[in-house]
Amino acid sequence: MPARARLATDRRAGVPGALWPFAVLALAFLTFPLVALLVRAPWAQLPQLLFTPQVLDALRLSLVSAVLATLISLVLGVPLAWVLVRSSRWRMPGLRRLLRALVLVPLVLPPVVGGVALLLLLGRRGLLGQYLFEWFGVSLPFTTTAVVLAEAFVAMPFLVLAVEGALRSADRRYEDAAATLGASPFTVFRRVTLPLVAPGVLAGAVLCFARALGEFGATITFAGSLPGVTQTMPISAYLALQTDPDAAIVLSLVLLAVSIVVLVSLRDRWLGVTS
């Protein structure tokens, strides 16, 4: 649309004047806390604080665990999204909706509740954890593995949502053509479907990584806060706020920077913004 025509359309549509104060207030409410974080940041001491053992250990653990949680989410979440969208076995009225609701529960579930649920399932006395401990001597809680599992639990639904949306918008004629030519369902999925939805998978993976990187409640409940073992950046920032506020601010700045990078990279895929 030409710039002049777009301007004319904007003028005709307009924004009611009564909405402006509320919009400005909302914008201030959402941005001023971030401004306060930037203003109060110890910029002069930032390099020194950023390379302290506490911050580096938390950063290393957070990056490694978030990457592993994202890989788990990719391996499990992409097939799950494909089954939810394309499988004909869920056509019973209400069944697909119920399954989708169960998959998305971690999005609205308080993270602490998710950590308690994981503890009751995989703890030493959990439904499955008791057998892992008795038969194999494996105890998952309060380990780095517990961090990865907690992050995957809360982050995987974001990946499933993104892939599901990509699958619903993909042109199925290519898949039908491949099936007509004799390709097996797995070949169609691997050679046709995945390339079609690759941007959605990438967007979901990045969003999943960001959510895993910022996870706090389920992690501290299921994995604890052992330095160098389970103390991720959000947990370290929370604990540092009580003893070393400057270190807490530095950790918060790192998480804020990651969030901004994620939102900028996803602006046209996740938010639907094109200009």
C-alpha positions as CSV (number, residue, x, y, z in Angstrom):
1,M,0.0,0.0,0.0
2,P,1.4,3.4,-0.9
3,A,2.4,5.7,1.9
4,R,-0.2,8.3,1.1
5,A,-3.0,5.8,0.9
6,R,-1.8,4.2,4.2
7,L,-1.8,7.6,5.9
8,A,-5.3,8.3,4.6
9,T,-6.5,5.0,5.9
10,D,-4.9,5.6,9.4
11,R,-6.6,9.0,9.6
12,R,-10.0,7.5,8.7
13,A,-9.6,4.7,11.2
14,G,-8.1,6.9,13.9
15,V,-7.7,6.2,17.6
16,P,-10.3,7.5,20.0
17,G,-8.7,10.2,22.2
18,A,-10.2,8.6,25.3
19,L,-7.9,5.6,24.7
20,W,-4.6,7.4,24.6
21,P,-4.3,8.0,28.4
22,F,-4.8,4.3,29.1
23,A,-2.4,3.3,26.4
24,V,0.3,5.6,27.7
25,L,-0.3,4.4,31.2
26,A,0.0,0.8,30.1
27,L,3.2,1.5,28.2
28,A,4.7,3.2,31.2
29,F,3.7,0.4,33.5
30,L,5.4,-2.1,31.3
31,T,8.5,-0.2,30.5
32,F,9.4,1.9,33.6
33,P,10.5,-1.2,35.6
34,L,12.9,-2.0,32.8
35,V,14.1,1.6,32.7
36,A,14.7,1.5,36.5
37,L,16.8,-1.7,36.0
38,L,18.9,0.1,33.3
39,V,19.3,3.3,35.4
40,R,20.3,1.5,38.6
41,A,22.7,-0.9,36.8
42,P,26.3,-0.7,38.0
43,W,27.7,0.0,34.5
44,A,31.2,1.0,35.8
45,Q,31.5,-2.3,37.6
46,L,29.7,-4.4,35.0
47,P,32.7,-6.2,33.4
48,Q,34.1,-7.0,36.9
49,L,30.7,-8.3,38.2
50,L,29.9,-10.2,35.0
51,F,33.1,-12.3,35.2
52,T,32.8,-13.3,38.9
53,P,32.7,-17.1,39.5
54,Q,29.1,-16.9,40.8
55,V,27.8,-15.2,37.7
56,L,29.8,-17.3,35.3
57,D,28.7,-20.6,36.9
58,A,25.1,-19.5,36.8
59,L,25.4,-18.4,33.2
60,R,27.2,-21.6,32.1
61,L,24.6,-23.8,33.8
62,S,21.7,-21.8,32.5
63,L,22.9,-21.9,28.9
64,V,23.7,-25.7,29.0
65,S,20.5,-26.7,30.6
66,A,18.4,-24.4,28.4
67,V,20.0,-25.9,25.3
68,L,19.4,-29.4,26.5
69,A,15.8,-28.6,27.4
70,T,15.3,-27.2,24.0
71,L,16.7,-30.3,22.3
72,I,14.4,-32.5,24.4
73,S,11.5,-30.3,23.5
74,L,12.3,-30.5,19.8
75,V,12.6,-34.3,19.8
76,L,9.4,-34.7,21.7
77,G,7.4,-31.6,20.9
78,V,7.6,-31.6,17.1
79,P,6.1,-35.2,16.8
80,L,3.5,-34.2,19.4
81,A,2.4,-31.2,17.5
82,W,2.2,-33.2,14.3
83,V,0.1,-35.9,16.0
84,L,-2.3,-33.3,17.5
85,V,-2.8,-31.6,14.1
86,R,-2.7,-34.4,11.6
87,S,-3.6,-37.6,13.3
88,S,-7.1,-38.9,12.5
89,R,-7.3,-40.9,15.8
90,W,-8.3,-37.8,17.8
91,R,-11.5,-37.1,15.9
92,M,-13.7,-38.2,18.8
93,P,-15.7,-35.1,19.9
94,G,-13.8,-33.2,22.6
95,L,-10.8,-35.6,22.7
96,R,-8.5,-33.5,20.7
97,R,-9.4,-30.4,22.7
98,L,-8.8,-32.3,26.0
99,L,-5.4,-33.6,24.8
100,R,-4.4,-30.1,23.6
101,A,-5.5,-28.6,27.0
102,L,-3.3,-31.2,28.8
103,V,-0.3,-30.3,26.7
104,L,-0.8,-26.6,27.3
105,V,-1.4,-26.8,31.1
106,P,2.2,-25.9,31.9
107,L,1.6,-22.5,30.2
108,V,-0.9,-21.5,32.9
109,L,0.1,-23.8,35.7
110,P,2.1,-21.9,38.5
111,P,5.7,-23.0,38.0
112,V,6.0,-24.0,41.7
113,V,3.1,-26.4,41.2
114,G,4.9,-27.9,38.2
115,G,8.0,-28.4,40.4
116,V,5.9,-30.2,43.0
117,A,4.3,-32.4,40.4
118,L,7.7,-33.4,39.0
119,L,8.9,-34.1,42.5
120,L,5.9,-36.3,43.2
121,L,6.5,-38.2,39.9
122,L,10.3,-38.4,39.8
123,G,11.4,-38.0,43.4
124,R,12.8,-40.8,45.4
125,R,9.3,-41.7,46.6
126,G,7.6,-40.6,43.5
127,L,5.4,-42.7,41.3
128,L,8.3,-43.4,38.9
129,G,11.2,-42.1,40.8
130,Q,11.0,-44.8,43.5
131,Y,11.6,-47.5,40.9
132,L,14.4,-45.5,39.3
133,F,16.1,-45.3,42.7
134,E,15.4,-48.9,43.8
135,W,16.3,-50.6,40.5
136,F,19.1,-48.3,39.1
137,G,20.1,-46.1,42.1
138,V,19.1,-43.0,40.1
139,S,18.0,-40.0,42.1
140,L,16.9,-37.1,39.8
141,P,15.9,-34.3,42.2
142,F,18.5,-31.7,43.1
143,T,20.7,-32.6,40.1
144,T,21.5,-30.8,36.9
145,T,19.3,-33.4,35.1
146,A,16.4,-32.1,37.3
147,V,17.1,-28.6,36.0
148,V,16.8,-29.7,32.4
149,L,13.6,-31.7,33.0
150,A,12.0,-28.8,34.9
151,E,12.9,-26.4,32.1
152,A,11.6,-28.8,29.4
153,F,8.4,-29.2,31.3
154,V,7.5,-25.5,31.3
155,A,9.0,-24.6,27.9
156,M,7.9,-27.4,25.6
157,P,4.3,-26.1,25.2
158,F,5.7,-23.0,23.6
159,L,7.4,-25.1,21.0
160,V,4.2,-27.2,20.5
161,L,2.1,-24.1,20.0
162,A,4.5,-22.6,17.4
163,V,4.8,-25.9,15.4
164,E,1.1,-26.5,15.6
165,G,0.4,-23.1,14.1
166,A,2.9,-23.7,11.4
167,L,1.4,-27.1,10.6
168,R,-2.1,-25.6,10.4
169,S,-1.0,-22.9,8.0
170,A,1.1,-25.2,5.8
171,D,-0.2,-26.1,2.3
172,R,-1.2,-29.8,2.5
173,R,-1.3,-30.2,-1.2
174,Y,2.5,-31.0,-1.2
175,E,2.0,-33.7,1.4
176,D,-0.9,-35.2,-0.6
177,A,1.1,-35.1,-3.8
178,A,4.0,-36.9,-2.1
179,A,1.7,-39.5,-0.6
180,T,0.1,-40.1,-4.0
181,L,3.5,-40.7,-5.5
182,G,4.0,-43.5,-3.0
183,A,6.0,-41.9,-0.2
184,S,5.5,-43.4,3.2
185,P,4.0,-41.3,6.0
186,F,7.4,-40.9,7.7
187,T,9.0,-39.9,4.4
188,V,6.3,-37.3,3.8
189,F,6.9,-36.0,7.4
190,R,10.7,-35.9,7.0
191,R,11.1,-34.7,3.4
192,V,8.0,-32.5,2.9
193,T,6.3,-31.5,6.2
194,L,9.4,-30.6,8.1
195,P,10.9,-28.3,5.4
196,L,7.5,-26.6,5.1
197,V,7.2,-25.8,8.8
198,A,11.0,-25.2,9.4
199,P,10.5,-21.5,10.2
200,G,7.8,-22.3,12.7
201,V,10.0,-25.0,14.3
202,L,12.9,-22.5,14.5
203,A,10.7,-19.8,16.1
204,G,9.3,-22.3,18.6
205,A,12.8,-23.5,19.5
206,V,14.1,-20.0,20.1
207,L,11.0,-19.2,22.2
208,C,11.4,-22.5,24.1
209,F,15.1,-21.7,24.8
210,A,14.2,-18.3,26.2
211,R,11.5,-19.7,28.4
212,A,13.8,-22.4,29.7
213,L,16.5,-19.9,30.3
214,G,14.2,-17.8,32.5
215,E,12.6,-20.6,34.4
216,F,12.6,-20.3,38.2
217,G,9.7,-21.8,40.1
218,A,9.7,-25.4,38.9
219,T,13.5,-25.5,38.9
220,I,14.0,-24.3,42.5
221,T,11.3,-26.7,43.7
222,F,12.4,-29.8,41.9
223,A,16.2,-29.1,41.6
224,G,17.0,-26.8,44.5
225,S,19.7,-24.1,44.3
226,L,23.1,-25.9,44.6
227,P,25.8,-23.5,43.3
228,G,27.4,-24.9,40.1
229,V,24.9,-27.8,40.0
230,T,21.3,-26.4,40.0
231,Q,21.7,-22.7,40.6
232,T,20.6,-21.1,37.3
233,M,20.7,-17.4,36.5
234,P,17.1,-16.6,37.7
235,I,17.7,-18.5,41.0
236,S,21.1,-16.9,41.4
237,A,19.6,-13.4,40.8
238,Y,16.9,-14.0,43.4
239,L,19.5,-15.2,46.0
240,A,22.0,-12.5,45.2
241,L,19.3,-9.8,45.7
242,Q,19.5,-10.5,49.4
243,T,23.3,-10.2,49.7
244,D,24.8,-8.6,46.6
245,P,22.2,-6.5,44.7
246,D,24.7,-5.4,42.1
247,A,25.3,-9.1,41.1
248,A,21.5,-9.6,41.0
249,I,21.2,-6.6,38.6
250,V,23.9,-7.9,36.3
251,L,22.2,-11.3,36.1
252,S,18.9,-9.5,35.4
253,L,20.5,-7.5,32.6
254,V,21.8,-10.7,31.0
255,L,18.3,-12.2,31.1
256,L,16.8,-9.0,29.8
257,A,19.2,-8.9,26.9
258,V,18.4,-12.5,25.9
259,S,14.6,-11.7,26.1
260,I,15.1,-8.6,23.8
261,V,17.1,-10.6,21.3
262,V,14.4,-13.4,21.2
263,L,11.6,-10.9,20.7
264,V,13.4,-9.1,17.9
265,S,14.2,-12.3,16.1
266,L,10.6,-13.5,16.4
267,R,8.8,-10.3,15.6
268,D,7.6,-11.4,12.2
269,R,7.0,-15.1,13.0
270,W,5.5,-15.1,16.5
271,L,3.9,-11.7,16.9
272,G,2.8,-11.2,13.3
273,V,4.6,-7.9,12.9
274,T,5.9,-7.1,9.4
275,S,7.0,-3.5,9.6
